[in-house]
Amino acid sequence: MVQNGLRAIDWVPDGNIKLRPRTFTIADAPDLIASENLFARKFDRRQDEAVISALEHHLETAISFVTPHAAMPKFPTSLPLWGVPRTC
């Protein structure tokens, strides 16, 4: 798998075309989740929707560990923000 620029792309030979990106499947999900890449190419729901569902589930689970905006602590509005007094 070639990984440049935080992208996971697996280039494979394809007849007259020198290379094309291989379509990721559910078998690739553990490697994609474990990688540091933020992007991947390519997926096809018609070929294997399970890989997309697995990645979406992983992202939803990871996001649930982040503190929701509504639960963030309230800061006094009278304090200066970056050295500039607030007027509102």
A tleap script that builds the chain and sets N, CA, C and O, in Angstrom:
source leaprc.protein.ff14SB
mol = sequence {
  NMET VAL GLN ASN GLY LEU ARG ALA ILE ASP
  TRP VAL PRO ASP GLY ASN ILE LYS LEU ARG
  PRO ARG THR PHE THR ILE ALA ASP ALA PRO
  ASP LEU ILE ALA SER GLU ASN LEU PHE ALA
  ARG LYS PHE ASP ARG ARG GLN ASP GLU ALA
  VAL ILE SER ALA LEU GLU HIE HIE LEU GLU
  THR ALA ILE SER PHE VAL THR PRO HIE ALA
  ALA MET PRO LYS PHE PRO THR SER LEU PRO
  LEU TRP GLY VAL PRO ARG THR CCYS
}
set mol.1.N position { 0.849 -1.163 0.000 }
set mol.1.CA position { 0.000 0.000 0.000 }
set mol.1.C position { 0.903 1.237 0.000 }
set mol.1.O position { 1.815 1.337 0.821 }
set mol.2.N position { 0.657 2.164 -0.902 }
set mol.2.CA position { 1.422 3.404 -0.964 }
set mol.2.C position { 0.719 4.422 -0.076 }
set mol.2.O position { -0.489 4.622 -0.202 }
set mol.3.N position { 1.456 5.063 0.815 }
set mol.3.CA position { 0.860 6.024 1.737 }
set mol.3.C position { 1.664 7.317 1.700 }
set mol.3.O position { 2.739 7.412 2.293 }
set mol.4.N position { 1.131 8.302 1.001 }
set mol.4.CA position { 1.769 9.606 0.906 }
set mol.4.C position { 0.735 10.680 1.182 }
set mol.4.O position { -0.431 10.539 0.815 }
set mol.5.N position { 1.162 11.749 1.827 }
set mol.5.CA position { 0.248 12.856 2.059 }
set mol.5.C position { -0.972 12.478 2.859 }
set mol.5.O position { -2.060 13.003 2.620 }
set mol.6.N position { -0.809 11.574 3.804 }
set mol.6.CA position { -1.901 11.096 4.657 }
set mol.6.C position { -3.031 10.450 3.855 }
set mol.6.O position { -4.192 10.498 4.261 }
set mol.7.N position { -2.687 9.848 2.720 }
set mol.7.CA position { -3.655 9.146 1.879 }
set mol.7.C position { -3.250 7.691 1.724 }
set mol.7.O position { -2.085 7.385 1.471 }
set mol.8.N position { -4.214 6.800 1.876 }
set mol.8.CA position { -3.968 5.375 1.639 }
set mol.8.C position { -4.487 5.029 0.246 }
set mol.8.O position { -5.686 5.110 -0.019 }
set mol.9.N position { -3.573 4.645 -0.633 }
set mol.9.CA position { -3.935 4.232 -1.990 }
set mol.9.C position { -3.127 2.985 -2.316 }
set mol.9.O position { -1.908 2.960 -2.150 }
set mol.10.N position { -3.812 1.967 -2.776 }
set mol.10.CA position { -3.141 0.734 -3.166 }
set mol.10.C position { -3.199 0.642 -4.691 }
set mol.10.O position { -4.237 0.304 -5.260 }
set mol.11.N position { -2.073 0.946 -5.349 }
set mol.11.CA position { -2.014 0.941 -6.810 }
set mol.11.C position { -1.777 -0.478 -7.310 }
set mol.11.O position { -0.892 -1.177 -6.816 }
set mol.12.N position { -2.580 -0.907 -8.305 }
set mol.12.CA position { -2.448 -2.245 -8.888 }
set mol.12.C position { -2.402 -2.127 -10.413 }
set mol.12.O position { -2.999 -1.211 -10.978 }
set mol.13.N position { -1.699 -3.046 -11.084 }
set mol.13.CA position { -1.677 -3.033 -12.552 }
set mol.13.C position { -3.055 -3.357 -13.126 }
set mol.13.O position { -3.822 -4.118 -12.535 }
set mol.14.N position { -3.357 -2.776 -14.276 }
set mol.14.CA position { -4.667 -3.010 -14.891 }
set mol.14.C position { -4.543 -2.978 -16.411 }
set mol.14.O position { -4.766 -1.940 -17.034 }
set mol.15.N position { -4.192 -4.102 -17.000 }
set mol.15.CA position { -4.135 -4.233 -18.453 }
set mol.15.C position { -3.310 -3.158 -19.125 }
set mol.15.O position { -2.135 -2.978 -18.808 }
set mol.16.N position { -3.924 -2.443 -20.056 }
set mol.16.CA position { -3.232 -1.399 -20.814 }
set mol.16.C position { -2.926 -0.170 -19.970 }
set mol.16.O position { -2.005 0.588 -20.274 }
set mol.17.N position { -3.696 0.022 -18.917 }
set mol.17.CA position { -3.439 1.144 -18.021 }
set mol.17.C position { -2.311 0.714 -17.088 }
set mol.17.O position { -2.339 -0.392 -16.547 }
set mol.18.N position { -1.333 1.570 -16.901 }
set mol.18.CA position { -0.190 1.171 -16.072 }
set mol.18.C position { -0.622 0.801 -14.655 }
set mol.18.O position { -0.322 -0.294 -14.179 }
set mol.19.N position { -1.320 1.702 -13.985 }
set mol.19.CA position { -1.767 1.440 -12.614 }
set mol.19.C position { -3.132 2.070 -12.393 }
set mol.19.O position { -3.501 3.051 -13.039 }
set mol.20.N position { -3.866 1.481 -11.468 }
set mol.20.CA position { -5.145 2.058 -11.037 }
set mol.20.C position { -5.280 1.806 -9.546 }
set mol.20.O position { -4.672 0.872 -9.025 }
set mol.21.N position { -6.065 2.621 -8.847 }
set mol.21.CA position { -6.252 2.373 -7.416 }
set mol.21.C position { -7.160 1.167 -7.198 }
set mol.21.O position { -8.220 1.054 -7.813 }
set mol.22.N position { -6.731 0.274 -6.320 }
set mol.22.CA position { -7.545 -0.897 -5.975 }
set mol.22.C position { -8.680 -0.446 -5.063 }
set mol.22.O position { -8.495 0.444 -4.232 }
set mol.23.N position { -9.838 -1.050 -5.213 }
set mol.23.CA position { -10.981 -0.739 -4.362 }
set mol.23.C position { -10.817 -1.454 -3.026 }
set mol.23.O position { -10.640 -2.671 -2.977 }
set mol.24.N position { -10.877 -0.679 -1.941 }
set mol.24.CA position { -10.745 -1.264 -0.608 }
set mol.24.C position { -12.001 -2.057 -0.258 }
set mol.24.O position { -13.107 -1.708 -0.669 }
set mol.25.N position { -11.807 -3.141 0.518 }
set mol.25.CA position { -12.908 -3.989 0.964 }
set mol.25.C position { -12.848 -4.110 2.488 }
set mol.25.O position { -11.966 -3.542 3.131 }
set mol.26.N position { -13.788 -4.851 3.049 }
set mol.26.CA position { -13.838 -5.037 4.502 }
set mol.26.C position { -12.551 -5.676 5.020 }
set mol.26.O position { -12.178 -5.447 6.171 }
set mol.27.N position { -11.883 -6.450 4.218 }
set mol.27.CA position { -10.618 -7.062 4.642 }
set mol.27.C position { -9.546 -6.001 4.913 }
set mol.27.O position { -8.599 -6.255 5.657 }
set mol.28.N position { -9.691 -4.828 4.318 }
set mol.28.CA position { -8.727 -3.738 4.500 }
set mol.28.C position { -9.049 -2.857 5.708 }
set mol.28.O position { -8.211 -2.057 6.125 }
set mol.29.N position { -10.241 -2.991 6.270 }
set mol.29.CA position { -10.686 -2.106 7.347 }
set mol.29.C position { -9.711 -2.037 8.530 }
set mol.29.O position { -9.403 -0.931 8.974 }
set mol.30.N position { -9.214 -3.153 9.058 }
set mol.30.CA position { -8.284 -3.046 10.192 }
set mol.30.C position { -7.023 -2.238 9.861 }
set mol.30.O position { -6.553 -1.456 10.688 }
set mol.31.N position { -6.479 -2.425 8.659 }
set mol.31.CA position { -5.290 -1.661 8.269 }
set mol.31.C position { -5.604 -0.185 8.088 }
set mol.31.O position { -4.801 0.670 8.463 }
set mol.32.N position { -6.758 0.119 7.519 }
set mol.32.CA position { -7.144 1.519 7.330 }
set mol.32.C position { -7.366 2.210 8.672 }
set mol.32.O position { -6.947 3.351 8.861 }
set mol.33.N position { -8.016 1.529 9.590 }
set mol.33.CA position { -8.281 2.102 10.917 }
set mol.33.C position { -6.988 2.303 11.684 }
set mol.33.O position { -6.833 3.301 12.387 }
set mol.34.N position { -6.065 1.375 11.559 }
set mol.34.CA position { -4.795 1.460 12.298 }
set mol.34.C position { -3.818 2.466 11.693 }
set mol.34.O position { -2.884 2.897 12.369 }
set mol.35.N position { -4.018 2.840 10.449 }
set mol.35.CA position { -3.066 3.739 9.794 }
set mol.35.C position { -3.227 5.173 10.297 }
set mol.35.O position { -4.238 5.519 10.909 }
set mol.36.N position { -2.229 5.988 10.034 }
set mol.36.CA position { -2.272 7.403 10.405 }
set mol.36.C position { -2.873 8.251 9.288 }
set mol.36.O position { -2.962 9.473 9.414 }
set mol.37.N position { -3.285 7.612 8.200 }
set mol.37.CA position { -3.834 8.345 7.061 }
set mol.37.C position { -5.204 8.917 7.381 }
set mol.37.O position { -5.998 8.307 8.097 }
set mol.38.N position { -5.467 10.100 6.837 }
set mol.38.CA position { -6.761 10.737 7.010 }
set mol.38.C position { -7.699 10.472 5.844 }
set mol.38.O position { -8.915 10.624 5.968 }
set mol.39.N position { -7.129 10.075 4.709 }
set mol.39.CA position { -7.902 9.857 3.496 }
set mol.39.C position { -7.547 8.502 2.887 }
set mol.39.O position { -6.465 7.965 3.127 }
set mol.40.N position { -8.462 7.963 2.105 }
set mol.40.CA position { -8.193 6.706 1.406 }
set mol.40.C position { -8.926 6.722 0.068 }
set mol.40.O position { -9.996 7.314 -0.074 }
set mol.41.N position { -8.324 6.062 -0.891 }
set mol.41.CA position { -8.929 5.949 -2.210 }
set mol.41.C position { -8.766 4.512 -2.649 }
set mol.41.O position { -7.627 4.044 -2.652 }
set mol.42.N position { -9.699 3.834 -2.986 }
set mol.42.CA position { -11.045 4.143 -3.354 }
set mol.42.C position { -11.991 3.112 -2.772 }
set mol.42.O position { -11.594 2.001 -2.422 }
set mol.43.N position { -13.262 3.508 -2.678 }
set mol.43.CA position { -14.299 2.652 -2.128 }
set mol.43.C position { -15.432 2.567 -3.142 }
set mol.43.O position { -15.610 3.467 -3.962 }
set mol.44.N position { -16.195 1.483 -3.081 }
set mol.44.CA position { -17.353 1.318 -3.957 }
set mol.44.C position { -18.448 0.614 -3.162 }
set mol.44.O position { -18.344 -0.574 -2.859 }
set mol.45.N position { -19.490 1.354 -2.832 }
set mol.45.CA position { -20.603 0.783 -2.053 }
set mol.45.C position { -21.219 -0.425 -2.730 }
set mol.45.O position { -21.673 -1.353 -2.060 }
set mol.46.N position { -21.239 -0.418 -4.067 }
set mol.46.CA position { -21.835 -1.545 -4.795 }
set mol.46.C position { -20.985 -2.802 -4.657 }
set mol.46.O position { -21.501 -3.919 -4.705 }
set mol.47.N position { -19.681 -2.612 -4.485 }
set mol.47.CA position { -18.782 -3.767 -4.372 }
set mol.47.C position { -18.686 -4.268 -2.930 }
set mol.47.O position { -18.703 -5.475 -2.692 }
set mol.48.N position { -18.585 -3.338 -1.959 }
set mol.48.CA position { -18.435 -3.745 -0.559 }
set mol.48.C position { -18.804 -2.574 0.350 }
set mol.48.O position { -17.963 -1.735 0.674 }
set mol.49.N position { -20.068 -2.530 0.754 }
set mol.49.CA position { -20.539 -1.452 1.617 }
set mol.49.C position { -20.071 -1.641 3.059 }
set mol.49.O position { -20.041 -0.686 3.835 }
set mol.50.N position { -19.707 -2.871 3.414 }
set mol.50.CA position { -19.313 -3.167 4.792 }
set mol.50.C position { -18.077 -2.382 5.221 }
set mol.50.O position { -17.985 -1.977 6.379 }
set mol.51.N position { -17.136 -2.162 4.324 }
set mol.51.CA position { -15.924 -1.422 4.690 }
set mol.51.C position { -16.274 0.023 5.038 }
set mol.51.O position { -15.713 0.584 5.980 }
set mol.52.N position { -17.184 0.625 4.297 }
set mol.52.CA position { -17.595 2.000 4.582 }
set mol.52.C position { -18.320 2.051 5.915 }
set mol.52.O position { -18.076 2.950 6.719 }
set mol.53.N position { -19.202 1.103 6.158 }
set mol.53.CA position { -19.917 1.049 7.442 }
set mol.53.C position { -18.953 0.868 8.607 }
set mol.53.O position { -19.125 1.489 9.656 }
set mol.54.N position { -17.939 0.021 8.431 }
set mol.54.CA position { -16.965 -0.210 9.499 }
set mol.54.C position { -16.174 1.058 9.805 }
set mol.54.O position { -15.928 1.372 10.969 }
set mol.55.N position { -15.778 1.781 8.769 }
set mol.55.CA position { -15.022 3.027 8.986 }
set mol.55.C position { -15.906 4.100 9.619 }
set mol.55.O position { -15.460 4.834 10.501 }
set mol.56.N position { -17.159 4.192 9.171 }
set mol.56.CA position { -18.085 5.159 9.774 }
set mol.56.C position { -18.318 4.830 11.245 }
set mol.56.O position { -18.344 5.732 12.083 }
set mol.57.N position { -18.485 3.558 11.563 }
set mol.57.CA position { -18.684 3.144 12.957 }
set mol.57.C position { -17.458 3.511 13.803 }
set mol.57.O position { -17.591 4.001 14.925 }
set mol.58.N position { -16.280 3.269 13.256 }
set mol.58.CA position { -15.049 3.617 13.974 }
set mol.58.C position { -14.988 5.125 14.244 }
set mol.58.O position { -14.645 5.541 15.351 }
set mol.59.N position { -15.316 5.936 13.249 }
set mol.59.CA position { -15.282 7.393 13.433 }
set mol.59.C position { -16.322 7.848 14.449 }
set mol.59.O position { -16.031 8.700 15.288 }
set mol.60.N position { -17.531 7.292 14.385 }
set mol.60.CA position { -18.570 7.649 15.351 }
set mol.60.C position { -18.156 7.276 16.763 }
set mol.60.O position { -18.422 8.028 17.701 }
set mol.61.N position { -17.518 6.141 16.929 }
set mol.61.CA position { -17.045 5.707 18.245 }
set mol.61.C position { -15.949 6.633 18.739 }
set mol.61.O position { -15.937 7.014 19.910 }
set mol.62.N position { -15.024 7.001 17.855 }
set mol.62.CA position { -13.927 7.894 18.240 }
set mol.62.C position { -14.456 9.267 18.611 }
set mol.62.O position { -13.955 9.885 19.550 }
set mol.63.N position { -15.454 9.755 17.895 }
set mol.63.CA position { -16.019 11.086 18.164 }
set mol.63.C position { -16.758 11.088 19.490 }
set mol.63.O position { -16.786 12.116 20.167 }
set mol.64.N position { -17.358 9.968 19.883 }
set mol.64.CA position { -18.117 9.927 21.132 }
set mol.64.C position { -17.229 10.138 22.355 }
set mol.64.O position { -17.729 10.469 23.430 }
set mol.65.N position { -15.905 9.949 22.202 }
set mol.65.CA position { -14.990 10.178 23.314 }
set mol.65.C position { -14.630 11.645 23.472 }
set mol.65.O position { -14.064 12.033 24.494 }
set mol.66.N position { -14.947 12.466 22.479 }
set mol.66.CA position { -14.652 13.898 22.524 }
set mol.66.C position { -15.745 14.575 23.330 }
set mol.66.O position { -16.921 14.240 23.188 }
set mol.67.N position { -15.367 15.524 24.175 }
set mol.67.CA position { -16.358 16.237 24.982 }
set mol.67.C position { -17.279 17.042 24.080 }
set mol.67.O position { -16.798 17.837 23.273 }
set mol.68.N position { -18.580 16.859 24.193 }
set mol.68.CA position { -19.512 17.635 23.371 }
set mol.68.C position { -19.420 19.117 23.712 }
set mol.68.O position { -19.089 19.479 24.841 }
set mol.69.N position { -19.713 19.973 22.734 }
set mol.69.CA position { -19.622 21.420 22.909 }
set mol.69.C position { -20.479 21.885 24.089 }
set mol.69.O position { -20.039 22.724 24.875 }
set mol.70.N position { -21.680 21.355 24.220 }
set mol.70.CA position { -22.585 21.782 25.291 }
set mol.70.C position { -22.026 21.462 26.673 }
set mol.70.O position { -22.380 22.132 27.644 }
set mol.71.N position { -21.161 20.455 26.787 }
set mol.71.CA position { -20.617 20.063 28.084 }
set mol.71.C position { -19.310 20.786 28.416 }
set mol.71.O position { -18.731 20.565 29.479 }
set mol.72.N position { -18.848 21.642 27.517 }
set mol.72.CA position { -17.598 22.350 27.765 }
set mol.72.C position { -17.798 23.368 28.879 }
set mol.72.O position { -18.887 23.922 29.025 }
set mol.73.N position { -16.759 23.617 29.662 }
set mol.73.CA position { -16.905 24.568 30.758 }
set mol.73.C position { -17.164 25.979 30.236 }
set mol.73.O position { -16.676 26.362 29.172 }
set mol.74.N position { -17.939 26.743 31.003 }
set mol.74.CA position { -18.238 28.127 30.648 }
set mol.74.C position { -17.126 29.018 31.188 }
set mol.74.O position { -16.701 28.866 32.334 }
set mol.75.N position { -16.665 29.932 30.372 }
set mol.75.CA position { -15.631 30.863 30.786 }
set mol.75.C position { -16.254 32.232 30.997 }
set mol.75.O position { -17.185 32.602 30.282 }
set mol.76.N position { -15.756 32.989 31.965 }
set mol.76.CA position { -16.311 34.331 32.198 }
set mol.76.C position { -16.148 35.196 30.948 }
set mol.76.O position { -15.086 35.202 30.327 }
set mol.77.N position { -17.205 35.927 30.584 }
set mol.77.CA position { -17.136 36.771 29.396 }
set mol.77.C position { -16.464 38.109 29.679 }
set mol.77.O position { -16.166 38.860 28.750 }
set mol.78.N position { -16.222 38.413 30.948 }
set mol.78.CA position { -15.612 39.704 31.274 }
set mol.78.C position { -14.095 39.674 31.129 }
set mol.78.O position { -13.456 40.727 31.136 }
set mol.79.N position { -13.516 38.501 30.997 }
set mol.79.CA position { -12.064 38.414 30.846 }
set mol.79.C position { -11.647 38.788 29.434 }
set mol.79.O position { -12.366 38.492 28.479 }
set mol.80.N position { -10.495 39.435 29.288 }
set mol.80.CA position { -10.015 39.771 27.955 }
set mol.80.C position { -9.704 38.506 27.158 }
set mol.80.O position { -9.256 37.503 27.712 }
set mol.81.N position { -9.943 38.569 25.884 }
set mol.81.CA position { -9.643 37.473 24.982 }
set mol.81.C position { -8.448 37.884 24.143 }
set mol.81.O position { -8.558 38.805 23.335 }
set mol.82.N position { -7.323 37.234 24.311 }
set mol.82.CA position { -6.074 37.549 23.624 }
set mol.82.C position { -5.665 38.994 23.841 }
set mol.82.O position { -5.162 39.653 22.931 }
set mol.83.N position { -5.882 39.477 25.042 }
set mol.83.CA position { -5.414 40.815 25.404 }
set mol.83.C position { -6.335 41.926 24.952 }
set mol.83.O position { -6.017 43.095 25.171 }
set mol.84.N position { -7.459 41.618 24.332 }
set mol.84.CA position { -8.394 42.652 23.887 }
set mol.84.C position { -9.640 42.546 24.742 }
set mol.84.O position { -10.305 41.510 24.742 }
set mol.85.N position { -9.975 43.632 25.491 }
set mol.85.CA position { -11.172 43.580 26.334 }
set mol.85.C position { -12.436 43.386 25.487 }
set mol.85.O position { -12.589 43.972 24.416 }
set mol.86.N position { -13.314 42.560 25.998 }
set mol.86.CA position { -14.598 42.328 25.289 }
set mol.86.C position { -15.553 43.457 25.608 }
set mol.86.O position { -15.649 43.871 26.763 }
set mol.87.N position { -16.248 43.958 24.632 }
set mol.87.CA position { -17.158 45.084 24.831 }
set mol.87.C position { -18.622 44.656 24.823 }
set mol.87.O position { -19.504 45.474 25.081 }
set mol.88.N position { -18.891 43.382 24.529 }
set mol.88.CA position { -20.293 42.974 24.489 }
set mol.88.C position { -20.669 42.147 25.673 }
set mol.88.O position { -21.819 41.723 25.790 }
savepdb mol mol.pdb
quit
